[in-house]
Amino acid sequence: MIALKYLIFASIATALNLVTQALCLKLYGGVYNLYVAMAFGTAAGLVSKYVLDKRYIFAYRPMSHVDDAHRFVFYTATGIITTALFWATEIVFDMLWRHELAKYAGAVLGLSVGYLLKYRLDKRFVFVGEAS
């Protein structure tokens, strides 16, 4: 059941990430537009995924706002590795095929692999001892 919920939440965060990227690319066509879009998409996906994982995957109830903020910092830190994987995959696909669909295919592939790794990192380092 956890795996199914995690897959659904990863899909939601991925969709939110890609929609945010697409919106950014439509609004901003300037220098480094892909990187700007990726940064905004990543932020949208990160926040939504944290809220969902915290509550429904790891059943974590913060003791205070400070506790929640600290946990979010750790969650973000584990995301640095997975974000690097996701960004690298998207950029490589974009550079190799120079096509809108290739860029998004790279994003989906990078996010998928990244989320598998992120679950393991979060279980081991962020939500240690929490239900999962």
C-alpha positions as CSV (number, residue, x, y, z in Angstrom):
1,M,0.0,0.0,0.0
2,I,2.9,2.4,0.8
3,A,4.4,1.8,-2.6
4,L,1.1,2.6,-4.4
5,K,0.7,5.8,-2.4
6,Y,4.3,6.8,-3.0
7,L,3.8,6.2,-6.7
8,I,0.7,8.3,-6.8
9,F,2.3,11.1,-4.8
10,A,5.4,11.0,-7.0
11,S,3.2,11.2,-10.1
12,I,1.4,14.2,-8.6
13,A,4.6,16.0,-7.8
14,T,6.0,15.1,-11.2
15,A,2.9,16.5,-13.0
16,L,3.1,19.7,-10.8
17,N,6.8,20.0,-11.7
18,L,6.2,19.7,-15.4
19,V,3.2,21.9,-15.5
20,T,5.1,24.6,-13.6
21,Q,8.0,24.2,-16.0
22,A,5.7,24.5,-19.0
23,L,4.1,27.6,-17.6
24,C,7.5,29.2,-16.8
25,L,8.7,28.4,-20.4
26,K,5.6,30.2,-21.8
27,L,6.1,33.2,-19.5
28,Y,9.9,33.5,-19.8
29,G,11.8,32.9,-23.1
30,G,15.0,34.6,-22.1
31,V,18.5,33.5,-21.3
32,Y,18.7,30.1,-19.5
33,N,14.9,29.7,-19.7
34,L,15.1,25.9,-19.3
35,Y,17.1,26.3,-16.1
36,V,14.8,28.9,-14.7
37,A,11.8,26.6,-15.5
38,M,13.5,23.6,-13.9
39,A,14.2,25.5,-10.7
40,F,10.6,26.7,-10.3
41,G,9.3,23.2,-11.2
42,T,11.6,21.6,-8.7
43,A,10.4,23.9,-6.0
44,A,6.8,23.2,-6.7
45,G,7.4,19.4,-6.7
46,L,9.5,19.5,-3.6
47,V,7.0,21.3,-1.4
48,S,4.0,19.2,-2.6
49,K,5.9,16.0,-2.2
50,Y,7.2,16.9,1.3
51,V,3.6,17.6,2.5
52,L,2.3,14.4,1.1
53,D,5.2,12.2,2.2
54,K,5.3,13.6,5.7
55,R,1.7,12.9,6.3
56,Y,0.7,9.9,4.2
57,I,3.9,7.9,3.7
58,F,5.8,8.4,6.9
59,A,2.9,9.5,9.2
60,Y,5.1,12.1,10.7
61,R,3.5,14.7,13.0
62,P,5.9,17.6,13.7
63,M,6.2,18.6,17.4
64,S,6.5,22.3,16.4
65,H,7.0,24.6,13.5
66,V,10.7,24.5,14.2
67,D,10.7,20.7,14.2
68,D,8.8,20.8,10.8
69,A,11.3,23.3,9.4
70,H,14.3,21.2,10.4
71,R,12.7,18.1,8.9
72,F,12.0,20.0,5.7
73,V,15.7,21.0,5.6
74,F,16.8,17.4,5.9
75,Y,14.2,16.4,3.3
76,T,15.5,19.1,0.9
77,A,19.1,17.9,1.5
78,T,18.3,14.4,0.4
79,G,16.6,15.9,-2.6
80,I,19.9,17.5,-3.7
81,I,21.2,14.2,-5.0
82,T,18.0,13.2,-6.7
83,T,17.5,16.7,-8.2
84,A,20.9,16.6,-9.7
85,L,20.0,13.2,-11.3
86,F,16.7,14.6,-12.6
87,W,18.2,17.8,-13.9
88,A,21.1,16.0,-15.6
89,T,18.7,13.6,-17.3
90,E,16.5,16.4,-18.6
91,I,19.4,18.5,-19.8
92,V,21.0,15.6,-21.6
93,F,17.8,14.6,-23.3
94,D,17.2,18.2,-24.3
95,M,20.8,18.5,-25.7
96,L,20.7,15.2,-27.6
97,W,17.3,15.6,-29.3
98,R,16.4,19.3,-29.1
99,H,12.7,18.5,-28.9
100,E,10.0,19.4,-26.4
101,L,8.9,15.8,-25.9
102,A,12.5,14.6,-25.4
103,K,13.1,17.2,-22.7
104,Y,10.0,16.1,-20.8
105,A,10.8,12.4,-21.4
106,G,14.2,13.1,-19.8
107,A,12.5,14.9,-16.9
108,V,10.1,12.0,-16.3
109,L,12.9,9.4,-16.4
110,G,15.1,11.4,-14.1
111,L,12.3,12.1,-11.7
112,S,11.2,8.5,-11.6
113,V,14.7,7.2,-10.8
114,G,15.2,10.0,-8.4
115,Y,12.0,9.3,-6.5
116,L,13.0,5.7,-6.0
117,L,16.3,6.8,-4.5
118,K,14.7,9.6,-2.5
119,Y,12.3,7.2,-0.7
120,R,15.2,5.2,0.5
121,L,17.2,8.2,1.6
122,D,14.2,9.8,3.4
123,K,13.4,6.5,5.2
124,R,17.0,6.2,6.4
125,F,17.9,9.8,7.1
126,V,14.8,12.1,7.3
127,F,11.9,10.2,8.8
128,V,13.9,7.7,10.9
129,G,11.7,5.6,13.1
130,E,8.5,6.9,11.5
131,A,5.8,4.6,10.1
132,S,6.5,3.5,6.5
